[in-house]
Amino acid sequence: MFYKDERLALFIDGSNLYAAGKALGFDIDYKLLRSEFMRRGKLLRASYYTALLENDDYSPIRPLVDWLHYNGYAMITKPAKEYTDSQGRRKVKGNMDIELTVDAMELAPRVDHMVLFSGDGDFRPLVESLQRQGVRVSVVSTIRSHPPMISDELRRQADNFIELEDLKEVIGRPPREPQHDRSEEMADQD
């Protein structure tokens, strides 16, 4: 499904990929992930999208964001918004769908194949538009978690579906002991 001479771009929905890896019981080694896709084609860009919950000038994922930035990833971030819902629960909101979509549309004329690391069904129209422009689109997520982490519509629209668990031996590492609960990192993506 990959050709050595094709121009590749990776678009990583950070909170979605984190949740899928966690559901499968492993962490993503981003150095290995980038190397794997450099091996599969001519990697033009690897973009990572996440909202940051900044409390007292610190975000629990700041070390990851900084590492990715220094190691070949284009980092697209924005501040997350905290709010209290009608039941008095603290919620975090930080959807990056528009930023990812705009970047993918702008890059489309210069790539042959885009790999989207997300199972979010909101990306189905993006995938369809990229395909109309002649770009092949692979989607990486999982159907092996309960519930599955990919929408059926997105999976059907993609040219290729890559099961994240099948990449575990290539890009995975055992989960670290949690220093914080990243589930709040963007638990509410809307």
Backbone torsions as a table, in degrees:
resi	resn	phi	psi	omega
1	MET	NA	-7.4	176.0
2	PHE	-119.9	146.7	178.6
3	TYR	-121.3	135.1	-174.3
4	LYS	-55.9	-34.4	-174.7
5	ASP	-91.5	0.5	-178.0
6	GLU	-81.9	147.2	178.5
7	ARG	-85.1	120.7	-174.8
8	LEU	-108.1	149.1	169.4
9	ALA	-138.3	138.4	178.3
10	LEU	-107.2	134.5	176.3
11	PHE	-124.3	111.4	-172.9
12	ILE	-110.1	115.0	172.2
13	ASP	-80.9	96.7	-169.1
14	GLY	-53.2	-50.8	-176.9
15	SER	-69.4	-33.0	179.6
16	ASN	-69.2	-44.5	178.9
17	LEU	-66.2	-40.7	177.5
18	TYR	-58.3	-46.8	-178.6
19	ALA	-64.1	-39.5	179.6
20	ALA	-66.1	-44.0	177.1
21	GLY	-61.4	-43.8	179.4
22	LYS	-62.0	-40.9	179.2
23	ALA	-62.7	-29.2	-180.0
24	LEU	-93.2	-4.1	175.9
25	GLY	82.7	27.2	174.5
26	PHE	-146.6	159.6	175.7
27	ASP	-98.5	155.9	178.0
28	ILE	-89.1	130.8	171.7
29	ASP	-94.4	103.9	-172.0
30	TYR	-70.5	-23.9	174.3
31	LYS	-67.7	-44.9	178.1
32	LEU	-66.6	-37.7	179.6
33	LEU	-60.9	-49.2	-179.8
34	ARG	-62.1	-43.1	179.1
35	SER	-61.9	-41.5	-179.7
36	GLU	-60.3	-42.6	-177.9
37	PHE	-81.6	-21.5	170.5
38	MET	-66.8	-34.8	178.2
39	ARG	-69.6	-33.0	-175.2
40	ARG	-80.2	-18.8	-178.2
41	GLY	-174.6	-168.5	177.7
42	LYS	-89.5	97.0	-175.7
43	LEU	-75.5	111.8	178.8
44	LEU	-85.8	-37.7	-175.5
45	ARG	-156.1	141.2	171.4
46	ALA	-125.2	110.0	-175.6
47	SER	-110.5	136.2	-178.3
48	TYR	-121.2	126.4	-175.2
49	TYR	-114.2	126.6	175.5
50	THR	-158.3	148.5	170.8
51	ALA	-92.5	145.4	-177.7
52	LEU	-110.6	129.4	173.4
53	LEU	-90.8	102.6	-176.1
54	GLU	-96.5	110.6	174.6
55	ASN	-115.6	119.7	-179.6
56	ASP	52.5	47.4	177.6
57	ASP	61.8	24.0	177.2
58	TYR	-139.1	135.7	172.9
59	SER	-118.8	139.5	-179.3
60	PRO	-61.8	-21.3	178.7
61	ILE	-102.4	8.3	179.3
62	ARG	-55.7	-43.6	178.9
63	PRO	-59.4	-40.3	177.3
64	LEU	-64.7	-46.1	-179.7
65	VAL	-59.1	-45.9	179.4
66	ASP	-64.1	-43.6	-179.9
67	TRP	-61.1	-47.0	180.0
68	LEU	-60.0	-42.3	-179.2
69	HIS	-60.9	-39.4	-179.1
70	TYR	-82.7	-6.9	-174.6
71	ASN	-123.7	40.0	168.2
72	GLY	92.3	6.3	178.3
73	TYR	-101.7	140.1	169.1
74	ALA	-82.0	121.7	-176.8
75	MET	-100.3	124.7	177.6
76	ILE	-120.2	111.8	-175.5
77	THR	-130.7	161.7	170.0
78	LYS	-154.4	159.4	179.3
79	PRO	-68.0	137.9	173.5
80	ALA	-78.5	155.8	178.0
81	LYS	-110.8	133.2	176.1
82	GLU	-100.4	142.4	175.7
83	TYR	-152.7	168.3	177.4
84	THR	-111.5	127.2	-178.3
85	ASP	-78.9	-179.4	-174.9
86	SER	-65.3	-19.5	177.0
87	GLN	-93.8	5.8	177.8
88	GLY	83.7	10.1	179.5
89	ARG	-85.8	141.0	176.8
90	ARG	-75.2	129.0	-179.8
91	LYS	-126.1	155.1	177.6
92	VAL	-122.5	134.8	-178.5
93	LYS	-125.8	130.9	-179.2
94	GLY	-166.7	61.6	-177.3
95	ASN	-76.8	131.0	-178.6
96	MET	-111.7	15.1	-175.6
97	ASP	-59.1	-43.3	-177.0
98	ILE	-66.0	-43.6	180.0
99	GLU	-61.2	-45.5	179.2
100	LEU	-63.3	-43.8	-178.6
101	THR	-62.9	-47.0	-179.7
102	VAL	-61.7	-45.3	179.6
103	ASP	-62.0	-42.3	179.8
104	ALA	-64.1	-42.1	179.9
105	MET	-64.8	-40.0	179.7
106	GLU	-67.7	-35.1	-176.9
107	LEU	-84.3	-17.3	-174.3
108	ALA	-48.9	-43.0	-178.3
109	PRO	-66.1	-14.2	-175.7
110	ARG	-107.3	2.7	-178.5
111	VAL	-127.5	158.1	176.8
112	ASP	-100.4	-29.5	-171.1
113	HIS	-147.2	125.7	174.6
114	MET	-112.0	140.6	177.6
115	VAL	-115.3	117.2	-179.2
116	LEU	-102.6	119.2	177.6
117	PHE	-96.1	84.8	179.0
118	SER	-171.6	152.6	174.1
119	GLY	-113.5	8.9	-175.0
120	ASP	-68.9	116.8	-179.3
121	GLY	-61.5	-18.6	177.0
122	ASP	-62.2	-18.6	-179.9
123	PHE	-85.0	-3.6	-179.8
124	ARG	-56.3	-46.5	177.8
125	PRO	-62.5	-33.5	176.1
126	LEU	-62.8	-48.3	-179.3
127	VAL	-59.7	-43.8	179.3
128	GLU	-61.0	-43.4	179.2
129	SER	-65.2	-42.4	178.2
130	LEU	-61.6	-41.1	179.0
131	GLN	-63.2	-39.2	176.9
132	ARG	-62.9	-25.4	178.9
133	GLN	-88.6	4.0	177.1
134	GLY	90.1	10.4	179.7
135	VAL	-93.7	129.7	172.6
136	ARG	-79.5	142.6	-177.2
137	VAL	-128.3	124.0	171.4
138	SER	-106.6	141.8	178.2
139	VAL	-117.0	132.1	178.7
140	VAL	-111.9	121.2	176.5
141	SER	-164.7	-157.1	-179.9
142	THR	-141.0	142.0	170.1
143	ILE	-107.7	-1.6	-174.4
144	ARG	-91.7	2.5	175.2
145	SER	-96.7	166.2	178.1
146	HIS	-121.6	109.7	0.4
147	PRO	-78.3	165.8	176.0
148	PRO	-57.3	148.6	-176.1
149	MET	-96.5	8.9	179.2
150	ILE	-127.2	139.9	176.6
151	SER	-75.0	145.8	179.7
152	ASP	-61.2	-39.2	-179.0
153	GLU	-62.2	-42.9	179.6
154	LEU	-66.7	-43.0	179.9
155	ARG	-61.6	-41.8	179.7
156	ARG	-68.1	-34.9	-176.8
157	GLN	-73.0	-34.0	-175.9
158	ALA	-63.5	149.5	173.7
159	ASP	-68.6	-37.2	179.8
160	ASN	-138.8	140.8	170.8
161	PHE	-110.5	127.9	178.0
162	ILE	-111.8	117.8	178.0
163	GLU	-71.4	119.7	-178.2
164	LEU	-55.6	-38.5	-179.1
165	GLU	-61.8	-29.9	177.8
166	ASP	-70.0	-17.2	177.3
167	LEU	-93.9	-3.4	-174.3
168	LYS	-53.7	-44.2	-178.2
169	GLU	-68.2	-22.1	-176.1
170	VAL	-95.6	-39.3	-173.6
171	ILE	-123.0	3.9	-174.9
172	GLY	-98.4	160.8	171.1
173	ARG	-147.5	156.9	-179.7
174	PRO	-59.9	146.6	179.7
175	PRO	-64.3	142.0	175.9
176	ARG	-78.7	159.9	173.9
177	GLU	-64.2	128.5	-175.8
178	PRO	-67.7	124.8	174.1
179	GLN	-88.0	-20.5	179.0
180	HIS	-152.0	166.8	179.0
181	ASP	-95.6	100.5	-178.3
182	ARG	-72.6	-4.6	-179.5
183	SER	-63.2	-26.4	176.8
184	GLU	-77.5	-10.5	-175.3
185	GLU	-57.5	-22.0	175.9
186	MET	178.8	45.7	-178.9
187	ALA	-56.7	-37.0	179.1
188	ASP	-106.0	102.2	-174.2
189	GLN	-84.7	-2.5	-173.4
190	ASP	-84.3	NA	NA
